Each structure stands twice: as structure tokens, then as C-alpha cells.
Amino acid sequence: MITVVGEALLDLVAEPDGRSFAAHPGGSPANVAVGLARLGAPVTLATQLADDLAGRLVAGHLRDSGVAVELLPGRSPATSLALAALDSGGGATYDFRLTWDITRGPAVDPDCLCLHTGSIAAALSPGATVVEDLMAGQRRRGLTISYDPNIRPSLIGAREAERARVERQVGRSDVVKASAEDLEWLYPGRDPETMAAQWLATGPALVVVTLGANGAHARSHAGAVTRPPLPITVVDTVGAGDAFTAGLLDALLRGGLLGAARRDALASLDTAALIDVIDFATRVAGITCGRPGAHPPTRAELDAEAVQP
């Protein structure tokens, strides 16, 4: 079992005419949970949702996708919203209306092997303090901690303070996935592969950096590899990074690489194993980019694609 902790919200994506919006349930952690469930992984999302129209839409989407939902107590009564506009290349610009003021973490199942978090949930106070304490506590308990900083510059503080926060959270994690855009904001002008190596030295077993049109780079303590992207027609990139994370965690789960007993094996992934894991995550993200909204593929869709001539 995998537990995901973080924001679930309603994305309102502007239509090309600029006069209307299409509503899509979203939020980076929620997207990861949906991606995992569609791949067949048992997953619980611990999140903050209100009993309002947006909250009911999001909760229904999560349950329809096979995600178990644990509602965390918070002080605010409204479900978060994100307004998004897409550019000609399918990239998204966001305007957020957010609440993340949880007062405690989830009741993590004794059979849970992995806790995934990040994005706004690990950055926005006061809930971020709860999340960071949860990361440290569950890692001591033996869970694999997965983390995606998913930097949102409009929602966070000065670069130096946020860099210190992210580096602290990276040091409390076993699996770290970041984008080249995240690293460019945190470390302007620095090479992503160099930063992946530096992060790896602070505690994680595996660091992966998605490179957009240049593919993805992965580094363990036993090897490193850069893999090309799939040849696809991009419809939009909403949720693509989250789909990649879901594919990454699913591949690690199915490979028996999550949980305290497998931490050394995770850190020892060689080049061949890294290629298998990253190529699978890339397939999941590629299919998601080929259709509108954050709609990751099911296991059946991946299996059907694999047998096509």
C-alpha cells in the first residue's frame, strides 16, 4: 500500500476562446494517487476537502478512480481551486485559490510501504509543518518516503529560504523526483544532473529529474542514466509530472523496492534497472500528455499499447 499526503483541488482550465473554463479535479498529490490507482496500486490519499460543490466533485473523481480518501481535519471550510491557462505548447500557467491548514497527519496503515508527498502540501504553512514532521516520523518507522518539490514560485517565499526548505525535505526522503524547471528556479544556471548527484549525497536512495523534451535523468548510488522522451503529440502537460511520479512509484512497488527492508536494494539500482523504471514512468507520462487534463492511463491501456504492432 502507498499513502499519498497533500492537496486535492479543482482545476479550472481556460478554454481556447478565453471565455469559459473546463473543470478537472487535480492537485499534484491527488494526481499521483489517481495515477497509482489506475495502474492497480492500492493507494490512499490523505487530503483536505470541504463539503462544497468543488469538494464533492473532487472526492467523487478520486473514489471513481479507485483511490481511498482520508479527510484530514483543517481550519478552513473551502475546497482549493486552481485556474489554469495553456500556451501553444500545452504548458500551463496557474492562479491558485488555496487552503492547506491541516492540524494532523493521516492514520497510516500498518501495511503501508511508502509515503509520497510534496508540492504545495510541503510548502504552504501551516500544513507544511505537519507534512514535514510526518515525513521524518514515517521514515523512522521504516516507510519509503517519496518527495516531489513541484515548485510553484507564486506561492512560496524567497529563493534562499525555499532552497533551504527543499534541501531539508530532500534529506528526509528516499525517492526524490523533480523537474528541470524546479531545479532551475532553486539553482539558476546549475546543471540538473549535477544537482541530482548533490541531492543524492544528502540522504535519498534515488533521485530522478524530468527534463521535458530531453527525457529524464535518474541516479542511484550504483548508477546513473539519461533516457529519451517518447515520440508523442502533446495535447497539454497538465499532470504529466504527476503521472511520471505515479509510474515511477508503481514500478518500484511492483519491483519489490519499497519499504524499510528494501532500502539498500533501492539505493543499489544499476543502470539496467534504472532504465526499466524510468522508461515505464516515461510511458505513463507520455500517454497523459497526449490527452487533455490530468488523465493518466490505466494498466489495461498500457498493456493494450504494449501489444500493438
GICOR-V327070 format. One record per residue. N is the residue number from 1. SS is DSSP state (H for helix, E for strand, C for the rest). Layout:
N:SS + N:SS
//
This chain:
1:C + 2:E + 3:E + 4:E + 5:E + 6:C + 7:C + 8:C + 9:E + 10:E + 11:E + 12:E + 13:E + 14:E + 15:C + 16:C + 17:C + 18:C + 19:C + 20:C + 21:E + 22:E + 23:E + 24:E + 25:E + 26:E + 27:C + 28:H + 29:H + 30:H + 31:H + 32:H + 33:H + 34:H + 35:H + 36:H + 37:H + 38:H + 39:C + 40:C + 41:C + 42:C + 43:E + 44:E + 45:E + 46:E + 47:E + 48:C + 49:C + 50:C + 51:C + 52:C + 53:H + 54:H + 55:H + 56:H + 57:H + 58:H + 59:H + 60:H + 61:H + 62:H + 63:H + 64:H + 65:C + 66:C + 67:C + 68:E + 69:E + 70:E + 71:E + 72:C + 73:C + 74:E + 75:C + 76:C + 77:C + 78:C + 79:C + 80:C + 81:E + 82:E + 83:E + 84:E + 85:E + 86:E + 87:C + 88:C + 89:C + 90:C + 91:C + 92:E + 93:E + 94:E + 95:E + 96:E + 97:E + 98:C + 99:C + 100:C + 101:C + 102:E + 103:C + 104:C + 105:C + 106:C + 107:C + 108:C + 109:C + 110:C + 111:C + 112:C + 113:C + 114:E + 115:E + 116:E + 117:E + 118:E + 119:H + 120:H + 121:H + 122:H + 123:C + 124:C + 125:C + 126:C + 127:H + 128:H + 129:H + 130:H + 131:H + 132:H + 133:H + 134:H + 135:H + 136:H + 137:H + 138:H + 139:H + 140:H + 141:H + 142:C + 143:C + 144:E + 145:E + 146:E + 147:E + 148:E + 149:C + 150:C + 151:C + 152:C + 153:H + 154:H + 155:H + 156:C + 157:C + 158:C + 159:H + 160:H + 161:H + 162:H + 163:H + 164:H + 165:H + 166:H + 167:H + 168:H + 169:H + 170:H + 171:H + 172:C + 173:C + 174:C + 175:E + 176:E + 177:E + 178:E + 179:E + 180:H + 181:H + 182:H + 183:H + 184:H + 185:H + 186:H + 187:C + 188:C + 189:C + 190:C + 191:C + 192:H + 193:H + 194:H + 195:H + 196:H + 197:H + 198:H + 199:H + 200:H + 201:C + 202:C + 203:C + 204:C + 205:C + 206:E + 207:E + 208:E + 209:E + 210:E + 211:C + 212:H + 213:H + 214:H + 215:C + 216:E + 217:E + 218:E + 219:E + 220:E + 221:C + 222:C + 223:C + 224:E + 225:E + 226:E + 227:E + 228:C + 229:C + 230:C + 231:C + 232:C + 233:C + 234:C + 235:C + 236:C + 237:C + 238:C + 239:C + 240:H + 241:H + 242:H + 243:H + 244:H + 245:H + 246:H + 247:H + 248:H + 249:H + 250:H + 251:H + 252:H + 253:H + 254:H + 255:C + 256:C + 257:C + 258:C + 259:C + 260:H + 261:H + 262:H + 263:H + 264:H + 265:H + 266:H + 267:H + 268:C + 269:C + 270:C + 271:H + 272:H + 273:H + 274:H + 275:H + 276:H + 277:H + 278:H + 279:H + 280:H + 281:H + 282:H + 283:H + 284:H + 285:H + 286:H + 287:H + 288:H + 289:H + 290:C + 291:C + 292:C + 293:C + 294:C + 295:C + 296:C + 297:C + 298:C + 299:H + 300:H + 301:H + 302:H + 303:H + 304:H + 305:H + 306:H + 307:C + 308:C + 309:C
//
